[in-house]
Every structure is written in C-alpha cells, then in structure tokens.
Amino acid sequence: MFPDRLRNLAMLILDDAEQARLRICTAESCTGGLVAALFTDIAGSSTVFDRGFVTYSNRAKEEMLGVPGDALADYGAVSEPVARMMAEGALEASRANIAVAITGVAGPGGGTRMKPVGTVHVACARENRAVVHEMLQVGEIGRTEVRMAAVECALKLIQFQMN
C-alpha cells in the first residue's frame, strides 16, 4: 500500500522513538489517516503510536483538537496557523510526546487562487519545543500523489523533532 521509502522511514522513526521512549500521535485532514495507517501497518508500532485523529471537517478540528472556530474562519482550514493549532491540540488531547498535523487541498477540486490544489500545511509539535511547520506546494500532481507527499513531509518533520 505504501512505497518502500515511506515504510522504511516509518520503521526508522518507530525504532528511534521506542529507544527514546517517545509516543507519537497524528492529526490528519487531507490525508484521512494515512500517516496513522502507515505506522500501524508496522508490527509492534503500538509501543510508540498512541492514536490518530482524522479531523476532515472544520467541526472535527474544533471538537477533537480545540482549534478555535475564529481561527478557522480567519485563516481557513488550510493554513499554517491551523496546522500548528492542530498539532498542539493533538498533543494536548493525547498521551503522546510528539504530534504531527496535516491539512491541505489534495484535489482534484477545492483549490482557490490563494490555496491551489497541492497546497498542504504540515506541523509537528513536541513537548517543551517550538512547533515546526512546512508548507508544500506540489501542484496538481494527482490526489494520491499530493497525499503521499504530505505523508513523507510529516514523517520528516517527526524525525526532525526527535533529534
């Protein structure tokens, strides 16, 4: 289901997290739980992976992650501030030490001039550290490809926060 490069990176993260005694959770919108699925596809991941939030709707972002409705109205769901709030909210609502959040426009529709298809915001929070963020603008490369690019970015941000 997942390319070998992503599976190998996920296995490395799980191994490193287990050695560091860190727990990971996810808050996913446009990826619909793919990062969580990737981690849980690996045997033994339960020692590290705490939980995943699939917050596809704005209401879910508010109710499950505590993202303020005003922030969603002001910035839009696909934005750096909302991605950061999703990561922080997931960290707070879980027993994890690291939380990654993804929100974006996977396409083929839904894009605007300001947020075209292929725009994705990924944020990663770790206890007692600053939240890191990356914005992807991969263009209209196809829904699956946008989502896989977001998964890869999420894994790399988790890895960065672990160091």
DSSP file (Angstrom, degrees, kcal/mol; ACC not computed):
  #  RESIDUE AA STRUCTURE BP1 BP2  ACC     N-H-->O    O-->H-N    N-H-->O    O-->H-N    TCO  KAPPA ALPHA  PHI   PSI    X-CA   Y-CA   Z-CA
    1    1 A M              0   0    0      0, 0.0    37,-0.1     0, 0.0     0, 0.0   0.000 360.0 360.0 360.0 -40.7    0.0    0.0    0.0
    2    2 A F        -     0   0    0     36,-0.1     5,-0.0     1,-0.1   146,-0.0  -0.832 360.0-102.4-108.8 146.2    2.8    2.4    0.9
    3    3 A P    >>  -     0   0    0      0, 0.0     4,-2.3     0, 0.0     3,-0.7  -0.309  33.4-115.4 -61.4 149.3    6.1    2.9   -1.1
    4    4 A D  H 3> S+     0   0    0      1,-0.2     4,-3.0     2,-0.2     5,-0.3   0.852 113.5  59.6 -55.7 -38.2    9.1    1.2    0.4
    5    5 A R  H 3> S+     0   0    0      1,-0.2     4,-1.6     2,-0.2    -1,-0.2   0.877 109.6  42.9 -62.5 -36.8   10.8    4.6    1.1
    6    6 A L  H <> S+     0   0    0     -3,-0.7     4,-2.6     2,-0.2    -1,-0.2   0.905 114.4  49.7 -74.3 -42.2    7.9    5.7    3.3
    7    7 A R  H  X S+     0   0    0     -4,-2.3     4,-2.3     1,-0.2    -2,-0.2   0.918 112.1  48.6 -61.8 -43.3    7.6    2.4    5.1
    8    8 A N  H  X S+     0   0    0     -4,-3.0     4,-2.1     2,-0.2    -1,-0.2   0.894 111.9  48.8 -64.9 -40.3   11.4    2.3    5.8
    9    9 A L  H  X S+     0   0    0     -4,-1.6     4,-2.4    -5,-0.3    -2,-0.2   0.910 111.0  50.5 -65.5 -41.8   11.3    5.8    7.1
   10   10 A A  H  X S+     0   0    0     -4,-2.6     4,-2.6     2,-0.2    -2,-0.2   0.902 109.9  50.5 -62.7 -41.0    8.3    5.0    9.3
   11   11 A M  H  X S+     0   0    0     -4,-2.3     4,-2.4     2,-0.2    -1,-0.2   0.906 110.3  49.8 -64.0 -40.9   10.1    1.9   10.7
   12   12 A L  H  X S+     0   0    0     -4,-2.1     4,-2.7     2,-0.2    -2,-0.2   0.917 111.3  49.1 -62.6 -43.8   13.2    4.0   11.5
   13   13 A I  H  X S+     0   0    0     -4,-2.4     4,-3.0     2,-0.2     5,-0.2   0.927 111.2  49.4 -61.8 -45.7   11.1    6.6   13.3
   14   14 A L  H  X S+     0   0    0     -4,-2.6     4,-2.4     2,-0.2    -1,-0.2   0.912 112.5  47.7 -62.0 -42.1    9.3    3.9   15.3
   15   15 A D  H  X S+     0   0    0     -4,-2.4     4,-2.2     2,-0.2    -2,-0.2   0.940 114.6  45.5 -62.9 -47.0   12.6    2.3   16.3
   16   16 A D  H  X S+     0   0    0     -4,-2.7     4,-2.0     1,-0.2    -2,-0.2   0.899 113.5  50.0 -63.9 -40.9   14.1    5.7   17.3
   17   17 A A  H  X>S+     0   0    0     -4,-3.0     5,-2.9    -5,-0.2     4,-0.6   0.897 109.4  51.3 -65.9 -40.0   11.0    6.7   19.2
   18   18 A E  H ><5S+     0   0    0     -4,-2.4     3,-0.9    -5,-0.2    -1,-0.2   0.928 110.6  48.2 -63.1 -43.7   11.0    3.4   21.1
   19   19 A Q  H 3<5S+     0   0    0     -4,-2.2    -1,-0.2     1,-0.2    -2,-0.2   0.868 115.9  44.0 -63.6 -36.2   14.6    3.9   22.1
   20   20 A A  H 3<5S-     0   0    0     -4,-2.0    -1,-0.2    -5,-0.2    -2,-0.2   0.461 111.7-122.9 -86.7  -1.5   13.9    7.5   23.2
   21   21 A R  T <<5 +     0   0    0     -3,-0.9     2,-0.3    -4,-0.6    -3,-0.2   0.909  59.8 150.2  57.8  45.7   10.7    6.4   24.9
   22   22 A L      < -     0   0    0     -5,-2.9     2,-0.4    -6,-0.1    -1,-0.2  -0.829  37.1-147.5-107.6 147.1    8.6    8.8   22.9
   23   23 A R        -     0   0    0     -2,-0.3    74,-2.4    72,-0.1    75,-2.0  -0.900  13.1-153.4-113.2 145.3    5.0    8.3   21.9
   24   24 A I  E     +ab  49  98A   0     24,-2.3    26,-3.3    -2,-0.4    27,-0.7  -0.912  13.3 177.9-121.0 142.2    3.6    9.7   18.6
   25   25 A C  E     -ab  51  99A   0     73,-2.1    75,-1.9    -2,-0.4     2,-0.3  -0.934  14.7-142.6-135.1 165.3    0.1   10.8   17.5
   26   26 A T  E     -ab  52 100A   0     25,-1.7    27,-2.9    -2,-0.3     2,-0.4  -0.923  10.8-164.9-127.9 151.5   -1.4   12.2   14.3
   27   27 A A  E     +ab  53 101A   0     73,-2.5    75,-2.2    -2,-0.3     2,-0.4  -0.922  27.8 179.9-132.7 107.1   -4.0   14.8   13.4
   28   28 A E  E     +ab  54 102A   0     25,-3.3    27,-2.4    -2,-0.4    75,-0.2  -0.895  23.5 159.3-122.0 138.3   -4.9   14.4    9.8
   29   29 A S  S >  S+     0   0    0     73,-1.6     3,-1.7    -2,-0.4    74,-0.2   0.622  82.5  23.5-112.4 -83.5   -7.3   16.2    7.4
   30   30 A C  T 3  S+     0   0    0      1,-0.3    73,-0.1    72,-0.2   117,-0.1   0.721 123.2  55.4 -64.4 -20.4   -6.5   15.8    3.7
   31   31 A T  T >  S-     0   0    0     71,-0.2     3,-1.2   119,-0.1    -1,-0.3   0.588  94.0-147.3 -88.1 -10.1   -4.5   12.6    4.3
   32   32 A G  T <  S-     0   0    0     -3,-1.7    22,-0.1     1,-0.3    -2,-0.1   0.733  70.3 -41.8  56.6  27.4   -7.5   11.0    6.1
   33   33 A G  T 3> S+     0   0    0     20,-0.2     4,-2.6     3,-0.0    -1,-0.3   0.601  96.1 134.2  98.5  12.5   -5.4    8.9    8.4
   34   34 A L  H <> S+     0   0    0     -3,-1.2     4,-2.5     2,-0.2     5,-0.2   0.874  73.7  50.6 -65.8 -36.7   -2.7    7.7    6.1
   35   35 A V  H  > S+     0   0    0      2,-0.2     4,-2.5     1,-0.2    -1,-0.2   0.938 113.0  46.4 -65.8 -44.3    0.2    8.5    8.5
   36   36 A A  H  > S+     0   0    0      1,-0.2     4,-2.7     2,-0.2    -2,-0.2   0.911 112.6  50.9 -61.1 -42.1   -1.6    6.6   11.2
   37   37 A A  H  X S+     0   0    0     -4,-2.6     4,-1.0     2,-0.2    -2,-0.2   0.893 109.1  51.2 -63.2 -40.1   -2.2    3.7    8.8
   38   38 A L  H >< S+     0   0    0     -4,-2.5     3,-0.5     2,-0.2     4,-0.3   0.945 113.0  44.4 -63.0 -48.9    1.4    3.7    7.8
   39   39 A F  H >< S+     0   0    0     -4,-2.5     3,-1.6     1,-0.2    -2,-0.2   0.938 114.9  47.7 -61.0 -46.5    2.6    3.5   11.4
   40   40 A T  H 3< S+     0   0    0     -4,-2.7    -1,-0.2     1,-0.3    -2,-0.2   0.597  97.8  70.6 -76.6  -8.7    0.0    0.9   12.4
   41   41 A D  T << S+     0   0    0     -4,-1.0     2,-0.6    -3,-0.5    -1,-0.3   0.616  86.3  83.0 -74.7 -13.3    0.9   -1.2    9.3
   42   42 A I  S X  S-     0   0    0     -3,-1.6     3,-1.8    -4,-0.3    -1,-0.0  -0.830  90.7-117.0 -99.0 122.9    4.2   -2.0   11.1
   43   43 A A  T 3  S+     0   0    0     -2,-0.6    -2,-0.1     1,-0.3    -1,-0.0  -0.279  98.3  22.1 -57.8 136.0    4.1   -4.8   13.6
   44   44 A G  T >  S+     0   0    0     -4,-0.1     3,-1.6     1,-0.0    -1,-0.3   0.450  80.0 127.1  87.5   1.1    4.9   -3.6   17.1
   45   45 A S  G X>  +     0   0    0     -3,-1.8     4,-3.5     1,-0.3     3,-2.0   0.700  54.1  80.7 -65.4 -17.8    4.0    0.0   16.5
   46   46 A S  G 34 S+     0   0    0      1,-0.3    -1,-0.3     2,-0.2    -3,-0.1   0.703  80.2  66.8 -65.1 -17.1    1.7    0.1   19.5
   47   47 A T  G <4 S+     0   0    0     -3,-1.6    -1,-0.3     1,-0.1    -2,-0.2   0.723 121.8  15.7 -71.7 -18.9    4.7    0.6   21.7
   48   48 A V  T <4 S+     0   0    0     -3,-2.0   -24,-2.3    -4,-0.2     2,-0.5   0.706 107.4  81.5-121.3 -42.4    5.2    4.0   20.1
   49   49 A F  E  <  +a   24   0A   0     -4,-3.5   -24,-0.2   -26,-0.2    -1,-0.1  -0.608  48.0 177.3 -81.4 120.1    2.0    5.0   18.3
   50   50 A D  E     -     0   0A   0    -26,-3.3     2,-0.3    -2,-0.5   -25,-0.2   0.945  53.5 -45.4 -85.6 -56.2   -0.6    6.5   20.7
   51   51 A R  E     -a   25   0A   0    -27,-0.7   -25,-1.7     2,-0.0     2,-0.4  -0.983  41.8-128.5-170.2 165.9   -3.5    7.5   18.5
   52   52 A G  E     -a   26   0A   0     -2,-0.3     2,-0.5   -27,-0.2   -25,-0.2  -0.997  10.8-154.3-131.3 137.0   -4.7    9.2   15.3
   53   53 A F  E     -a   27   0A   0    -27,-2.9   -25,-3.3    -2,-0.4     2,-0.8  -0.942   3.0-160.5-106.5 123.4   -7.3   11.9   14.9
   54   54 A V  E     +a   28   0A   0     -2,-0.5     2,-0.6   -27,-0.2     3,-0.2  -0.902  17.4 172.6-102.3 106.3   -8.9   12.2   11.5
   55   55 A T        +     0   0    0    -27,-2.4     6,-0.1    -2,-0.8   -25,-0.1  -0.654  12.9 153.5-117.2  72.2  -10.3   15.7   11.5
   56   56 A Y        +     0   0    0     -2,-0.6     2,-0.2   -27,-0.1    -1,-0.2   0.848  59.4  58.0 -72.3 -35.9  -11.6   16.1    8.0
   57   57 A S  S  > S-     0   0    0     -3,-0.2     4,-1.8     1,-0.1     5,-0.1  -0.572  85.9-120.8 -95.0 159.3  -14.2   18.7    8.8
   58   58 A N  H  > S+     0   0    0      1,-0.2     4,-2.2     2,-0.2     5,-0.2   0.897 115.0  56.4 -61.5 -40.1  -13.8   22.1   10.5
   59   59 A R  H  > S+     0   0    0      1,-0.2     4,-3.3     2,-0.2     5,-0.3   0.900 105.3  51.0 -60.4 -40.7  -16.1   20.9   13.3
   60   60 A A  H  >>S+     0   0    0      1,-0.2     4,-2.7     2,-0.2     5,-0.7   0.898 107.7  53.0 -63.9 -39.5  -13.9   17.9   13.9
   61   61 A K  H  X5S+     0   0    0     -4,-1.8     6,-2.0     3,-0.2     4,-1.0   0.904 114.8  42.6 -61.2 -40.1  -10.9   20.2   14.2
   62   62 A E  H  X5S+     0   0    0     -4,-2.2     4,-1.3     4,-0.2    -2,-0.2   0.962 120.9  38.6 -68.2 -53.1  -12.8   22.3   16.7
   63   63 A E  H  <5S+     0   0    0     -4,-3.3    -2,-0.2     1,-0.2    -3,-0.2   0.879 126.6  31.4 -71.3 -40.6  -14.3   19.5   18.8
   64   64 A M  H  <5S+     0   0    0     -4,-2.7    -3,-0.2    -5,-0.3    -1,-0.2   0.804 133.8  24.5 -90.5 -30.6  -11.4   17.0   18.8
   65   65 A L  H  <<S-     0   0    0     -4,-1.0    -3,-0.2    -5,-0.7    -2,-0.2   0.484  97.2-120.0-116.7  -5.9   -8.3   19.3   18.6
   66   66 A G     <  +     0   0    0     -4,-1.3    -4,-0.2    -5,-0.2    -3,-0.1   0.725  49.0 164.2  74.2  21.1   -9.6   22.5   20.1
   67   67 A V        -     0   0    0     -6,-2.0    -1,-0.2    -7,-0.1    -2,-0.1  -0.611  42.8-116.1 -71.0 123.2   -8.9   24.6   17.1
   68   68 A P     >  -     0   0    0      0, 0.0     4,-1.8     0, 0.0     3,-0.4  -0.330   8.8-132.7 -64.2 139.6  -10.9   27.8   17.6
   69   69 A G  H  > S+     0   0    0      1,-0.2     4,-2.4     2,-0.2     5,-0.2   0.842 107.5  59.9 -57.6 -34.5  -13.7   28.5   15.1
   70   70 A D  H  > S+     0   0    0      1,-0.2     4,-2.9     2,-0.2    -1,-0.2   0.888 103.5  50.3 -62.5 -39.0  -12.4   32.1   14.8
   71   71 A A  H  >>S+     0   0    0     -3,-0.4     4,-2.8     2,-0.2     5,-0.7   0.905 110.5  49.2 -66.3 -41.0   -9.0   30.8   13.6
   72   72 A L  H  X5S+     0   0    0     -4,-1.8     4,-1.3     1,-0.2    -2,-0.2   0.902 115.2  44.6 -63.8 -40.1  -10.7   28.5   11.0
   73   73 A A  H  <5S+     0   0    0     -4,-2.4    -2,-0.2    -5,-0.2    -1,-0.2   0.900 118.6  42.7 -69.7 -41.1  -12.8   31.5    9.8
   74   74 A D  H  <5S+     0   0    0     -4,-2.9    -2,-0.2    -5,-0.2    -3,-0.2   0.916 132.8  16.3 -73.8 -44.2   -9.9   33.9    9.8
   75   75 A Y  H  <5S-     0   0    0     -4,-2.8    -3,-0.2    -5,-0.2    -2,-0.2   0.696 102.2-122.3-104.3 -23.6   -7.2   31.8    8.2
   76   76 A G     << -     0   0    0     -4,-1.3     6,-0.3    -5,-0.7    -3,-0.1   0.046  31.9 -83.9  88.1 154.1   -9.0   28.9    6.7
   77   77 A A  S    S+     0   0    0      1,-0.2     2,-1.3    -5,-0.1    -1,-0.1   0.842 122.7  64.2 -62.7 -33.6   -8.5   25.2    7.5
   78   78 A V  S    S+     0   0    0     -6,-0.1     2,-0.3    -3,-0.1    -1,-0.2  -0.701  85.3 103.6 -94.5  86.2   -5.6   25.0    5.0
   79   79 A S  S  > S-     0   0    0     -2,-1.3     4,-2.2     1,-0.1     5,-0.2  -0.987  78.7-110.6-159.1 158.7   -3.2   27.4    6.7
   80   80 A E  H  > S+     0   0    0     -2,-0.3     4,-2.5     2,-0.2     5,-0.2   0.936 114.9  51.6 -61.6 -48.0   -0.1   27.5    8.8
   81   81 A P  H  > S+     0   0    0      0, 0.0     4,-2.4     0, 0.0    -1,-0.2   0.914 112.0  46.5 -59.0 -41.0   -1.8   28.7   12.0
   82   82 A V  H  > S+     0   0    0     -6,-0.3     4,-2.6     2,-0.2    -2,-0.2   0.910 111.0  51.7 -68.4 -41.0   -4.5   26.0   11.8
   83   83 A A  H  X S+     0   0    0     -4,-2.2     4,-2.1     2,-0.2    40,-0.2   0.923 111.7  47.8 -59.8 -42.9   -1.9   23.3   11.1
   84   84 A R  H  X S+     0   0    0     -4,-2.5     4,-2.4     1,-0.2    -2,-0.2   0.917 112.4  48.4 -64.0 -43.2    0.1   24.4   14.2
   85   85 A M  H  X S+     0   0    0     -4,-2.4     4,-2.7    -5,-0.2    -2,-0.2   0.863 109.2  53.8 -65.9 -35.3   -3.0   24.5   16.3
   86   86 A M  H  X S+     0   0    0     -4,-2.6     4,-2.4     2,-0.2    -1,-0.2   0.926 110.1  46.8 -62.9 -44.7   -4.0   21.0   15.2
   87   87 A A  H  X S+     0   0    0     -4,-2.1     4,-2.1     2,-0.2    -2,-0.2   0.924 114.9  45.9 -64.1 -44.7   -0.6   19.7   16.2
   88   88 A E  H  X S+     0   0    0     -4,-2.4     4,-2.1     1,-0.2    -2,-0.2   0.905 113.3  50.0 -64.4 -41.5   -0.7   21.4   19.6
   89   89 A G  H  X S+     0   0    0     -4,-2.7     4,-2.2     1,-0.2    -2,-0.2   0.885 109.7  50.3 -65.1 -39.3   -4.3   20.2   20.1
   90   90 A A  H  < S+     0   0    0     -4,-2.4     4,-0.3     2,-0.2     6,-0.3   0.898 109.7  51.1 -65.9 -40.1   -3.4   16.6   19.3
   91   91 A L  H >< S+     0   0    0     -4,-2.1     3,-0.9     1,-0.2     5,-0.2   0.920 113.6  45.0 -61.5 -43.1   -0.5   16.7   21.7
   92   92 A E  H 3< S+     0   0    0     -4,-2.1    -2,-0.2     1,-0.2    -1,-0.2   0.841 113.0  50.0 -69.3 -34.4   -2.8   18.0   24.4
   93   93 A A  T 3< S+     0   0    0     -4,-2.2    -1,-0.2    -5,-0.1     2,-0.2   0.311 112.6  50.6 -89.8   8.8   -5.6   15.5   23.7
   94   94 A S  S <  S-     0   0    0     -3,-0.9   -69,-0.1    -4,-0.3     5,-0.0  -0.648  82.9-114.8-131.2-173.9   -3.3   12.5   23.7
   95   95 A R  S    S+     0   0    0     -2,-0.2     2,-0.1   -71,-0.1   -72,-0.1   0.046  77.2 118.4-110.2  21.2   -0.7   10.8   25.7
   96   96 A A        -     0   0    0     -6,-0.3   -72,-0.2    -5,-0.2    -2,-0.1  -0.430  57.8-152.7 -88.5 161.8    1.9   11.4   23.0
   97   97 A N  S    S+     0   0    0    -74,-2.4    30,-2.1     1,-0.3     2,-0.4   0.608  87.7  39.3-100.7 -21.9    5.1   13.4   23.2
   98   98 A I  E     -bC  24 126A   0    -75,-2.0   -73,-2.1    28,-0.2     2,-0.4  -0.996  66.0-176.0-132.6 134.2    5.1   14.2   19.5
   99   99 A A  E     -bC  25 125A   0     26,-2.7    26,-3.0    -2,-0.4     2,-0.4  -0.997   6.6-162.4-131.8 135.3    2.1   15.1   17.3
  100  100 A V  E     -bC  26 124A   0    -75,-1.9   -73,-2.5    -2,-0.4     2,-0.4  -0.934   7.7-165.5-116.0 141.8    2.1   15.8   13.6
  101  101 A A  E     -bC  27 123A   0     22,-3.2    22,-2.2    -2,-0.4     2,-0.4  -0.965   3.9-169.8-129.0 143.7   -0.8   17.5   11.8
  102  102 A I  E     +bC  28 122A   0    -75,-2.2   -73,-1.6    -2,-0.4     2,-0.3  -0.998  11.5 163.7-135.1 131.4   -1.7   17.8    8.1
  103  103 A T  E     + C   0 121A   0     18,-2.3    18,-3.3    -2,-0.4     2,-0.3  -0.978  22.9 118.5-145.1 134.6   -4.2   20.0    6.4
  104  104 A G  E     - C   0 120A   0     -2,-0.3     2,-0.6    16,-0.3    16,-0.3  -0.963  61.4 -83.2-171.7-174.6   -4.4   20.7    2.7
  105  105 A V        +     0   0    0     14,-2.6    13,-3.2    -2,-0.3    14,-0.4  -0.923  34.9 174.3-115.2 101.9   -6.1   20.6   -0.7
  106  106 A A        +     0   0    0     -2,-0.6    40,-0.2    11,-0.2    36,-0.2   0.736  39.7 161.9 -82.7 -23.1   -5.5   17.2   -2.3
  107  107 A G  S    S+     0   0    0      2,-0.4    -1,-0.2     1,-0.1     3,-0.1  -0.280  74.7 176.1  87.3-176.4   -7.7   17.9   -5.3
  108  108 A P  S    S+     0   0    0      0, 0.0     3,-0.2     0, 0.0     9,-0.1  -0.962 106.4   9.2 -76.2 -18.9   -8.8   17.4   -7.9
  109  109 A G  S    S+     0   0    0      1,-0.1    -2,-0.4     8,-0.0     3,-0.1  -0.385  94.9  71.5-103.6-173.3  -11.2   20.2   -6.9
  110  110 A G        +     0   0    0      1,-0.3    -1,-0.1    -2,-0.1     2,-0.1   0.276  66.1 127.4  92.8 -10.8  -11.4   22.5   -3.9
  111  111 A G        -     0   0    0     -3,-0.2    -1,-0.3    -6,-0.0     2,-0.3  -0.389  36.3-167.5 -79.1 158.2   -8.5   24.8   -4.8
  112  112 A T        -     0   0    0      3,-1.9     5,-0.0    -3,-0.1    -1,-0.0  -0.786  41.0 -96.4-130.1 176.4   -8.6   28.5   -5.0
  113  113 A R  S    S+     0   0    0     -2,-0.3    -1,-0.0     1,-0.2    -2,-0.0   0.894 128.1  40.7 -61.6 -39.4   -6.2   31.2   -6.4
  114  114 A M  S    S+     0   0    0      1,-0.3    -1,-0.2    -3,-0.0    -3,-0.0   0.790 130.7  26.9 -80.1 -29.3   -4.8   31.7   -2.9
  115  115 A K  S    S-     0   0    0     -5,-0.0    -3,-1.9     4,-0.0    -1,-0.3  -0.675  84.2-173.1-134.5  78.5   -4.8   28.0   -2.0
  116  116 A P    >   -     0   0    0      0, 0.0     3,-1.6     0, 0.0   -11,-0.2  -0.212  41.4 -74.6 -71.4 163.3   -4.4   26.0   -5.2
  117  117 A V  T 3  S+     0   0    0      1,-0.3    22,-0.2    -9,-0.1   -11,-0.2  -0.292 122.0  39.8 -52.6 136.7   -4.7   22.2   -5.4
  118  118 A G  T 3  S+     0   0    0    -13,-3.2    20,-2.2     1,-0.3     2,-0.6   0.425  80.1 130.6  96.7   0.3   -1.5   20.7   -4.0
  119  119 A T  E <   + D   0 137A   0     -3,-1.6   -14,-2.6   -14,-0.4     2,-0.4  -0.783  30.3 169.6 -87.3 124.2   -1.2   23.2   -1.1
  120  120 A V  E     -CD 104 136A   0     16,-2.3    16,-3.3    -2,-0.6     2,-0.5  -0.999  23.7-155.5-138.6 137.3   -0.5   21.4    2.1
  121  121 A H  E     -CD 103 135A   0    -18,-3.3   -18,-2.3    -2,-0.4     2,-0.4  -0.958  13.5-174.7-112.4 129.2    0.5   22.6    5.6
  122  122 A V  E     +CD 102 134A   0     12,-2.7    12,-2.6    -2,-0.5     2,-0.4  -0.986   3.3 179.6-124.5 132.2    2.2   20.2    7.9
  123  123 A A  E     -CD 101 133A   0    -22,-2.2   -22,-3.2    -2,-0.4     2,-0.4  -0.973  10.2-161.7-132.4 148.0    3.1   21.0   11.5
  124  124 A C  E     -CD 100 132A   0      8,-2.6     8,-2.4    -2,-0.4     2,-0.4  -0.988   5.7-166.5-134.7 125.6    4.8   18.9   14.2
  125  125 A A  E     -C   99   0A   0    -26,-3.0   -26,-2.7    -2,-0.4     2,-0.4  -0.865   4.4-176.1-110.7 142.2    4.7   19.6   17.9
  126  126 A R  E >   -C   98   0A   0     -2,-0.4     3,-1.9     3,-0.4   -28,-0.2  -0.997  41.1 -89.6-134.2 141.8    6.9   18.1   20.6
  127  127 A E  T 3  S+     0   0    0    -30,-2.1     3,-0.1    -2,-0.4   -30,-0.0  -0.177 109.9   3.5 -48.3 133.5    6.6   18.7   24.4
  128  128 A N  T 3  S+     0   0    0      1,-0.2     2,-0.3    -3,-0.0    -1,-0.3   0.719 114.2  96.9  61.6  25.7    8.7   21.7   25.5
  129  129 A R  S <  S-     0   0    0     -3,-1.9    -3,-0.4     3,-0.0    -1,-0.2  -0.944  81.2 -93.8-137.0 160.5    9.8   22.6   22.0
  130  130 A A        -     0   0    0     -2,-0.3     2,-0.3    -5,-0.1    -4,-0.1  -0.458  45.9-107.5 -70.2 145.5    8.6   25.0   19.4
  131  131 A V        -     0   0    0     -2,-0.1     2,-0.3    -6,-0.1    -6,-0.2  -0.557  32.9-146.0 -71.6 135.2    6.2   23.7   16.8
  132  132 A V  E     -D  124   0A   0     -8,-2.4    -8,-2.6    -2,-0.3     2,-0.3  -0.794  16.3-168.6-103.8 151.6    7.8   23.2   13.3
  133  133 A H  E     -D  123   0A   0     -2,-0.3     2,-0.3   -10,-0.2   -10,-0.2  -0.979  12.4-174.8-140.6 146.5    5.9   23.8   10.1
  134  134 A E  E     -D  122   0A   0    -12,-2.6   -12,-2.7    -2,-0.3     2,-0.5  -0.990  12.7-150.7-141.5 138.5    6.4   23.2    6.4
  135  135 A M  E     -D  121   0A   0     -2,-0.3     2,-0.4   -14,-0.2   -14,-0.2  -0.926  11.2-159.0-107.8 130.7    4.2   24.2    3.5
  136  136 A L  E     -D  120   0A   0    -16,-3.3   -16,-2.3    -2,-0.5     2,-0.3  -0.866  14.0-178.3-104.2 141.1    4.1   22.1    0.4
  137  137 A Q  E     +D  119   0A   0     -2,-0.4   -18,-0.2   -18,-0.2   -19,-0.1  -0.722  20.3 154.2-133.8  84.3    3.0   23.4   -3.0
  138  138 A V        -     0   0    0    -20,-2.2   -20,-0.1    -2,-0.3   -19,-0.1   0.519  41.6-139.6 -93.4  -6.5    3.2   20.3   -5.2
  139  139 A G        -     0   0    0    -22,-0.2     2,-1.9   -21,-0.1    -1,-0.2  -0.204  50.8 -31.9  78.2-172.0    0.6   21.4   -7.7
  140  140 A E  S    S+     0   0    0      1,-0.2    -1,-0.1   -22,-0.0     3,-0.1  -0.515  79.0 139.7 -85.3  72.2   -2.0   19.3   -9.4
  141  141 A I  S    S-     0   0    0     -2,-1.9    -1,-0.2     1,-0.3     4,-0.2   0.412  74.1 -76.1 -95.0  -0.3    0.0   16.0   -9.4
  142  142 A G     >  -     0   0    0     -3,-0.2     4,-2.5   -36,-0.2    -1,-0.3  -0.030  41.6 -93.6 111.6 143.6   -3.0   13.9   -8.5
  143  143 A R  H  > S+     0   0    0      1,-0.2     4,-2.3     2,-0.2     5,-0.2   0.902 123.0  47.0 -55.8 -48.4   -4.8   13.3   -5.3
  144  144 A T  H  > S+     0   0    0      1,-0.2     4,-2.5     2,-0.2    -1,-0.2   0.910 112.9  49.4 -62.4 -42.7   -2.9   10.2   -4.3
  145  145 A E  H  > S+     0   0    0      2,-0.2     4,-2.1     1,-0.2    -1,-0.2   0.878 110.0  50.6 -67.4 -38.0    0.5   11.9   -5.0
  146  146 A V  H  X S+     0   0    0     -4,-2.5     4,-2.0   -40,-0.2    -1,-0.2   0.936 112.5  47.6 -62.2 -45.8   -0.4   15.0   -3.1
  147  147 A R  H  X S+     0   0    0     -4,-2.3     4,-2.1    -5,-0.2    -2,-0.2   0.892 111.7  49.2 -65.0 -39.9   -1.4   12.9   -0.1
  148  148 A M  H  X S+     0   0    0     -4,-2.5     4,-2.4     2,-0.2    -1,-0.2   0.870 108.9  53.0 -68.4 -35.5    1.8   10.8   -0.3
  149  149 A A  H  X S+     0   0    0     -4,-2.1     4,-2.2     2,-0.2    -1,-0.2   0.891 109.7  49.5 -63.7 -38.1    3.9   13.9   -0.5
  150  150 A A  H  X S+     0   0    0     -4,-2.0     4,-2.4     2,-0.2    -2,-0.2   0.894 109.2  51.4 -67.1 -40.0    2.2   15.1    2.7
  151  151 A V  H  X S+     0   0    0     -4,-2.1     4,-2.4     2,-0.2    -2,-0.2   0.933 110.7  48.8 -61.3 -46.2    2.8   11.8    4.4
  152  152 A E  H  X S+     0   0    0     -4,-2.4     4,-2.1     1,-0.2    -2,-0.2   0.913 111.3  49.3 -61.9 -43.1    6.5   12.0    3.5
  153  153 A C  H  X S+     0   0    0     -4,-2.2     4,-2.2     1,-0.2    -1,-0.2   0.913 109.9  52.1 -61.6 -43.0    6.7   15.6    4.8
  154  154 A A  H  X S+     0   0    0     -4,-2.4     4,-2.3     1,-0.2    -2,-0.2   0.918 108.9  49.8 -60.4 -44.6    5.0   14.6    8.0
  155  155 A L  H  X S+     0   0    0     -4,-2.4     4,-2.5     1,-0.2    -1,-0.2   0.907 110.3  50.4 -61.4 -41.8    7.5   11.7    8.6
  156  156 A K  H  X S+     0   0    0     -4,-2.1     4,-2.2     1,-0.2    -1,-0.2   0.867 109.9  50.1 -66.6 -35.9   10.4   14.0    8.0
  157  157 A L  H  X S+     0   0    0     -4,-2.2     4,-2.4     2,-0.2    -1,-0.2   0.890 110.0  50.4 -69.9 -37.8    9.1   16.6   10.5
  158  158 A I  H  X S+     0   0    0     -4,-2.3     4,-1.4     2,-0.2    -2,-0.2   0.946 110.9  49.5 -60.5 -46.9    8.6   13.9   13.1
  159  159 A Q  H  X S+     0   0    0     -4,-2.5     4,-0.8     1,-0.2     3,-0.3   0.900 110.1  51.1 -59.5 -41.2   12.1   12.8   12.5
  160  160 A F  H >< S+     0   0    0     -4,-2.2     3,-0.9     1,-0.2    -1,-0.2   0.921 109.3  50.0 -61.8 -44.4   13.4   16.4   12.9
  161  161 A Q  H 3< S+     0   0    0     -4,-2.4    -1,-0.2     1,-0.2    -2,-0.2   0.727 104.1  60.2 -69.3 -20.1   11.5   16.8   16.2
  162  162 A M  H 3<        0   0    0     -4,-1.4    -1,-0.2    -3,-0.3    -2,-0.2   0.736 360.0 360.0 -78.5 -21.8   13.0   13.6   17.5
  163  163 A N    <<        0   0    0     -3,-0.9    -1,-0.2    -4,-0.8    -2,-0.2   0.457 360.0 360.0 -86.8 360.0   16.6   14.9   17.2
